[in-house]
Amino acid sequence: MAWNSKELTVGQLAERSGVAVSALHFYETKGLISSRRTAGNQRRYSRDTLRRVAFVRLAQRLGIPLKTIADALAELPEERTPTRDDWARLSAAWRRELDDRIVQLQRLRDDLTDCIGCGCLSLDRCALANPRDRLGDEGPGARRIDTRICPPASSCR
């Protein structure tokens, strides 16, 4: 096939996009991209699929779930390449979600530092394993021991 043909095989799309064929098939099952089938049942992708794949990969790098990406792409007319305006509109909608995730990750990072300091020997104050000492409300003793391996009645040490 010529480099400027209107359609691409799955191998050409994989090579041009840097995405594995298996990932392209997965994207197709999730409705992120689409293809037509030839008489020989081979997939053919329109050239705009290259930009859609790039769009999906960038959104994934931002941590956007595939379902959210699929919903965003579904808003575009069929077979239309996402434009800068499309990206600006979608990224504005995703910005709040990303900002919330950043705050959560910063809190997790800060709590992790404190957790490493306690060595998980002070579960009453571990913000990761026992936020607000909720396990302390269940009474004294360890609450995370797998009793199937070490039943409470036995003398496991």
Order of alpha helices (4+ residues) and beta strands (2+ residues): beta-alpha-alpha-beta-beta-alpha-alpha-alpha
